[in-house]
Amino acid sequence: MRSLLKQAAQPQEHRSTFIYALVDPRNQTMRYIGKSVRPKTRFYEHLSQSSLKANTHKNHWIKSLLRLGLKPELEIIDEVDYRDDWSIEEKRWIARIRNLAPGYPLLTNVSDGGEGIEGCVMPEAIRKKISEANSGVPKSKEARIRFSEGQKNRWKNAAEEEKQKLLKNLRNPQTIERREQSSKRARNAARPASTASQYRNVVKDNQRGDKCWRAGCIINGKQICIGYFYTERDAARARDQYVLKYIGEDATLNFPRSTYPQNPSDITIEREKRGQIIKHNSSGYKGVSKNGKNGWEAGISCAGIRYRLGTYRTREEAAHAYDRKAIELFEDRAILNFPRSHYQ
């Protein structure tokens, strides 16, 4: 038992291989020799209903015990270091038991041993047949507990190579690189046919008036609203300036690159045009709206979360509250109602 517990704590590539025997409880004779890195798990697999479906000598012997209310006993007869060849030891033990006295019961092994399943790739037809046979088969409570306990320590006991394989097989690992790739694909995607504008990332906002165009982009998975403009050309140029300054040369532009400064750090977003936010929100300031007779309410959205910043007596106070929160959330990408120098 100590050897098995020590075995479970070892990384996968450092685990020993155990040569085990299934013993008849009636006369304590060995009837089957096998190998496994997890002999207890393999023992329960021998007794499972799915395993006993096969028409083999070993299964007939196990079924005869089960009909009598008995079951085989597991006995560890040898332990092989992971660096050694376990197949040689398994063959030696099978040959040794077969060469015992003539009165000793025959082994139920159908081969001389040493085959194992390492490196064996089943044909697709057999894999499909096994999958269909196991589909919908209810698992016992004991089996579910064993599976759960095994999965809990899988990451802890896994080698570095196995951990990398597990991470690679994740469906949607939320890494910075993955989010940046998604953002890049979204930025450079073809313009939807339903968009009323001829420019990329520019849409018409009919709720704010017939001559209201909204410019935006996606950075690190976040939808950025650059602002609202009276003409779609102004909105398209503001969008180009924004992505050049905060994303770089990888972004696809609406206008030729030569129409903008060569150094992205020298780009200044046209604030006099961007500041012409459509004033159909009753306040004239971004993120500020009328709150009944109680005053002016400030609010801002980021990554799908709506932040309510409170109600203020004047619209200017609410606009300043919006600007401070925008700087906190978007830093230098924030679009403000007042010059940034007011908050430095």
C-alpha positions as CSV (number, residue, x, y, z in Angstrom):
1,M,0.0,0.0,0.0
2,R,2.8,2.4,0.8
3,S,4.3,1.7,-2.6
4,L,1.0,2.5,-4.3
5,L,0.6,5.8,-2.4
6,K,4.1,6.8,-3.2
7,Q,3.4,5.9,-6.8
8,A,0.4,8.2,-7.0
9,A,2.5,11.2,-5.8
10,Q,5.1,10.8,-8.6
11,P,5.0,12.6,-11.9
12,Q,3.7,10.5,-14.8
13,E,7.1,9.8,-16.4
14,H,8.6,8.8,-13.0
15,R,6.0,6.2,-12.1
16,S,6.9,2.5,-11.7
17,T,5.1,-0.3,-13.5
18,F,3.6,-3.0,-11.4
19,I,3.3,-6.6,-12.3
20,Y,0.1,-7.9,-10.7
21,A,-1.9,-11.1,-10.4
22,L,-5.6,-11.9,-10.1
23,V,-5.9,-14.5,-7.4
24,D,-8.7,-17.0,-7.0
25,P,-10.0,-16.5,-3.4
26,R,-11.1,-20.2,-3.1
27,N,-7.6,-21.7,-3.4
28,Q,-5.3,-18.7,-3.5
29,T,-3.9,-19.6,-6.9
30,M,-2.9,-17.0,-9.6
31,R,-5.2,-17.1,-12.6
32,Y,-4.2,-14.0,-14.5
33,I,-0.9,-11.9,-14.8
34,G,-0.9,-8.3,-16.0
35,K,0.9,-5.0,-15.7
36,S,-0.3,-1.5,-14.9
37,V,1.0,1.8,-13.5
38,R,-2.3,2.0,-11.5
39,P,-3.1,-1.6,-10.5
40,K,-6.0,-0.8,-8.3
41,T,-7.7,1.1,-11.1
42,R,-6.9,-1.7,-13.5
43,F,-8.4,-4.2,-11.0
44,Y,-11.8,-2.4,-11.0
45,E,-11.7,-2.3,-14.8
46,H,-11.5,-6.1,-14.9
47,L,-14.7,-6.2,-12.8
48,S,-16.6,-3.6,-14.8
49,Q,-19.6,-4.6,-16.8
50,S,-18.2,-3.2,-20.0
51,S,-15.0,-5.2,-19.6
52,L,-16.8,-8.5,-18.9
53,K,-18.8,-8.2,-22.2
54,A,-15.8,-9.7,-24.0
55,N,-15.8,-13.5,-24.6
56,T,-12.5,-14.4,-23.0
57,H,-11.3,-17.1,-20.7
58,K,-10.5,-14.5,-18.0
59,N,-14.0,-13.0,-18.1
60,H,-15.6,-16.4,-17.9
61,W,-13.6,-17.1,-14.7
62,I,-14.4,-13.8,-13.2
63,K,-18.1,-14.2,-13.9
64,S,-18.1,-17.7,-12.3
65,L,-16.7,-16.1,-9.1
66,L,-19.3,-13.3,-9.2
67,R,-22.1,-15.8,-9.5
68,L,-20.8,-17.3,-6.2
69,G,-20.7,-14.0,-4.5
70,L,-16.9,-13.8,-4.7
71,K,-14.5,-11.8,-6.7
72,P,-10.8,-12.0,-7.5
73,E,-8.1,-10.7,-5.2
74,L,-5.4,-8.3,-6.4
75,E,-1.8,-9.2,-5.5
76,I,1.3,-7.1,-6.5
77,I,4.0,-9.6,-7.4
78,D,6.7,-7.3,-8.8
79,E,7.6,-3.6,-9.3
80,V,9.6,-2.4,-12.4
81,D,11.3,0.9,-12.6
82,Y,10.0,3.2,-15.3
83,R,13.4,3.2,-17.0
84,D,13.4,-0.7,-17.3
85,D,11.5,-2.9,-19.8
86,W,8.3,-4.1,-18.1
87,S,7.5,-6.4,-20.9
88,I,10.4,-8.7,-20.1
89,E,9.3,-9.0,-16.4
90,E,5.7,-9.7,-17.4
91,K,6.7,-12.5,-19.8
92,R,9.0,-14.0,-17.1
93,W,6.2,-14.1,-14.6
94,I,3.7,-15.7,-17.0
95,A,6.2,-18.3,-18.0
96,R,7.1,-19.0,-14.4
97,I,3.5,-19.6,-13.4
98,R,2.8,-21.8,-16.4
99,N,5.8,-24.0,-15.5
100,L,4.6,-24.8,-12.1
101,A,3.5,-28.3,-11.1
102,P,0.9,-30.0,-13.4
103,G,-1.8,-29.8,-10.8
104,Y,-1.6,-25.9,-10.7
105,P,-4.6,-24.2,-12.4
106,L,-3.9,-22.8,-15.8
107,L,-3.5,-19.1,-16.3
108,T,-6.4,-17.3,-18.2
109,N,-3.9,-15.2,-20.2
110,V,-4.3,-15.8,-23.9
111,S,-0.8,-14.7,-24.8
112,D,2.8,-14.8,-23.5
113,G,2.6,-11.2,-22.3
114,G,4.6,-8.1,-23.2
115,E,2.2,-6.6,-25.7
116,G,0.7,-3.8,-23.6
117,I,-1.2,-0.9,-25.2
118,E,1.6,1.7,-25.3
119,G,1.8,3.2,-28.8
120,C,-1.2,1.2,-30.0
121,V,-3.6,3.1,-32.2
122,M,-7.0,1.5,-32.6
123,P,-8.6,1.5,-36.1
124,E,-11.3,4.1,-36.4
125,A,-14.0,1.5,-36.8
126,I,-13.1,-0.2,-33.5
127,R,-12.9,3.1,-31.7
128,K,-16.4,4.0,-33.0
129,K,-17.8,0.7,-31.9
130,I,-16.4,1.1,-28.4
131,S,-17.7,4.6,-28.2
132,E,-21.2,3.5,-29.2
133,A,-21.1,0.6,-26.7
134,N,-20.2,2.9,-23.8
135,S,-22.5,5.7,-24.8
136,G,-25.3,6.2,-22.3
137,V,-24.0,3.6,-19.9
138,P,-24.6,5.0,-16.4
139,K,-21.6,5.1,-14.1
140,S,-21.9,3.8,-10.6
141,K,-21.4,6.2,-7.7
142,E,-18.2,4.5,-6.7
143,A,-16.8,4.9,-10.2
144,R,-17.7,8.6,-10.3
145,I,-16.0,9.2,-7.0
146,R,-12.8,7.4,-8.2
147,F,-12.8,9.4,-11.4
148,S,-13.3,12.7,-9.5
149,E,-10.4,11.9,-7.1
150,G,-8.2,11.1,-10.0
151,Q,-8.9,14.3,-11.8
152,K,-8.3,16.5,-8.7
153,N,-4.6,15.6,-8.5
154,R,-4.1,15.3,-12.3
155,W,-2.6,18.8,-12.7
156,K,-0.6,18.6,-9.4
157,N,1.1,15.4,-10.4
158,A,1.4,16.1,-14.1
159,A,4.8,16.6,-15.7
160,E,5.6,19.9,-17.4
161,E,5.2,18.4,-20.8
162,E,1.7,17.0,-19.9
163,K,0.7,20.4,-18.4
164,Q,1.6,22.1,-21.7
165,K,-0.5,19.5,-23.6
166,L,-3.4,20.2,-21.3
167,L,-3.2,23.9,-21.8
168,K,-2.9,23.4,-25.6
169,N,-6.1,21.4,-25.6
170,L,-8.2,24.0,-23.8
171,R,-11.0,25.2,-25.9
172,N,-10.7,28.9,-25.2
173,P,-7.7,29.8,-23.0
174,Q,-8.1,33.5,-22.0
175,T,-4.6,34.7,-22.6
176,I,-3.4,38.1,-23.6
177,E,-2.2,36.8,-27.0
178,R,-5.6,35.1,-27.6
179,R,-7.5,38.2,-26.9
180,E,-5.2,40.3,-29.0
181,Q,-5.7,37.9,-31.9
182,S,-9.5,38.1,-31.6
183,S,-9.4,41.9,-31.5
184,K,-7.2,42.0,-34.6
185,R,-9.6,39.7,-36.5
186,A,-12.5,41.8,-35.4
187,R,-10.8,45.0,-36.4
188,N,-9.8,43.8,-39.9
189,A,-13.0,41.8,-40.6
190,A,-15.0,42.7,-43.7
191,R,-17.6,45.4,-43.2
192,P,-21.0,43.9,-42.6
193,A,-23.5,44.5,-45.5
194,S,-26.1,45.9,-43.1
195,T,-23.8,48.8,-42.0
196,A,-25.0,52.0,-43.5
197,S,-21.5,53.5,-43.7
198,Q,-18.9,52.8,-46.4
199,Y,-16.1,53.0,-43.8
200,R,-14.8,50.5,-41.4
201,N,-16.0,50.7,-37.7
202,V,-18.4,53.5,-38.5
203,V,-22.1,53.1,-38.1
204,K,-25.1,55.3,-38.3
205,D,-26.9,56.0,-35.0
206,N,-30.5,56.8,-36.0
207,Q,-31.5,57.2,-32.4
208,R,-29.3,60.3,-32.1
209,G,-30.4,61.9,-35.3
210,D,-30.2,61.4,-39.0
211,K,-26.8,63.0,-39.2
212,C,-25.1,61.1,-36.4
213,W,-22.2,58.7,-37.1
214,R,-20.5,56.7,-34.4
215,A,-16.8,55.6,-34.6
216,G,-15.4,52.8,-32.5
217,C,-12.9,49.9,-32.4
218,I,-12.0,46.8,-30.4
219,I,-8.8,46.8,-28.2
220,N,-7.9,43.7,-26.1
221,G,-11.5,42.4,-26.4
222,K,-13.0,45.7,-25.2
223,Q,-15.4,47.7,-27.4
224,I,-14.2,51.3,-27.5
225,C,-16.5,54.1,-28.5
226,I,-14.4,56.9,-30.0
227,G,-17.3,59.4,-30.4
228,Y,-20.2,60.7,-32.4
229,F,-19.8,62.9,-35.5
230,Y,-21.9,64.8,-37.9
231,T,-20.3,63.2,-41.0
232,E,-19.2,59.7,-41.6
233,R,-15.9,60.9,-43.1
234,D,-15.0,62.7,-39.9
235,A,-15.9,59.6,-37.9
236,A,-13.8,57.4,-40.2
237,R,-10.7,59.7,-39.9
238,A,-11.1,59.8,-36.1
239,R,-11.2,56.0,-36.1
240,D,-8.0,55.7,-38.2
241,Q,-6.2,58.2,-36.0
242,Y,-7.2,56.3,-32.9
243,V,-6.2,52.8,-34.0
244,L,-2.9,54.1,-35.4
245,K,-2.0,55.8,-32.1
246,Y,-3.1,53.0,-29.7
247,I,-2.9,49.8,-31.8
248,G,-0.2,50.4,-34.4
249,E,0.5,49.7,-38.0
250,D,-1.3,46.3,-38.0
251,A,-4.7,47.9,-38.1
252,T,-6.5,48.3,-41.4
253,L,-7.3,51.9,-42.3
254,N,-10.2,53.6,-44.1
255,F,-7.9,56.1,-45.8
256,P,-4.3,55.8,-47.2
257,R,-1.6,55.6,-44.6
258,S,0.2,58.5,-46.2
259,T,-2.6,60.9,-45.1
260,Y,-1.5,60.5,-41.5
261,P,1.8,61.4,-39.7
262,Q,4.5,58.7,-40.1
263,N,5.2,58.6,-36.4
264,P,2.0,57.3,-34.6
265,S,3.0,59.2,-31.4
266,D,2.7,62.4,-33.3
267,I,-0.9,61.8,-34.2
268,T,-3.4,64.1,-32.6
269,I,-7.0,63.0,-32.8
270,E,-9.1,65.8,-34.2
271,R,-10.6,67.0,-31.0
272,E,-12.4,69.9,-32.5
273,K,-14.4,67.5,-34.7
274,R,-14.6,64.7,-32.2
275,G,-15.8,67.1,-29.5
276,Q,-18.9,67.8,-31.7
277,I,-20.8,65.1,-29.9
278,I,-24.4,65.1,-31.0
279,K,-26.3,66.9,-28.3
280,H,-29.5,64.8,-28.4
281,N,-28.9,63.5,-24.9
282,S,-30.2,66.6,-23.3
283,S,-26.9,67.5,-21.6
284,G,-24.4,68.1,-24.4
285,Y,-21.8,66.0,-22.5
286,K,-20.7,62.4,-23.0
287,G,-22.0,60.1,-20.4
288,V,-24.4,62.6,-18.8
289,S,-28.2,62.5,-18.9
290,K,-31.1,64.2,-17.2
291,N,-32.4,62.4,-14.1
292,G,-35.9,63.7,-13.8
293,K,-36.1,66.8,-11.6
294,N,-33.3,65.7,-9.3
295,G,-30.3,66.7,-11.4
296,W,-27.9,65.2,-13.9
297,E,-26.8,61.6,-13.8
298,A,-23.3,60.4,-14.9
299,G,-22.6,56.8,-16.1
300,I,-20.1,54.9,-18.2
301,S,-19.9,51.3,-19.6
302,C,-16.7,49.2,-19.8
303,A,-16.4,45.5,-20.8
304,G,-20.1,45.0,-20.5
305,I,-20.3,46.5,-17.0
306,R,-22.4,49.7,-16.4
307,Y,-21.0,52.1,-13.8
308,R,-23.4,54.5,-12.2
309,L,-21.4,57.5,-11.0
310,G,-24.2,59.3,-9.1
311,T,-26.5,62.3,-9.6
312,Y,-25.2,65.9,-9.6
313,R,-26.7,69.3,-9.4
314,T,-25.1,70.6,-12.6
315,R,-24.3,68.9,-15.9
316,E,-20.7,70.1,-15.7
317,E,-20.2,68.3,-12.4
318,A,-21.6,65.1,-13.9
319,A,-19.3,65.5,-16.9
320,H,-16.3,65.9,-14.7
321,A,-17.3,62.7,-12.8
322,Y,-17.6,60.9,-16.1
323,D,-14.1,62.1,-17.3
324,R,-12.4,60.9,-14.0
325,K,-14.0,57.5,-14.3
326,A,-13.1,57.3,-18.0
327,I,-9.4,58.0,-17.2
328,E,-9.5,55.3,-14.6
329,L,-10.9,52.7,-16.9
330,F,-9.3,53.6,-20.3
331,E,-6.3,55.6,-19.2
332,D,-4.8,57.5,-22.2
333,R,-7.5,56.1,-24.5
334,A,-10.3,57.8,-22.6
335,I,-12.5,60.2,-24.5
336,L,-13.2,63.2,-22.3
337,N,-15.6,66.1,-22.2
338,F,-13.0,68.5,-21.0
339,P,-9.2,68.8,-21.7
340,R,-7.1,66.3,-20.0
341,S,-5.0,69.1,-18.3
342,H,-8.0,69.7,-16.0
343,Y,-7.3,66.3,-14.3
344,Q,-3.5,66.5,-13.9
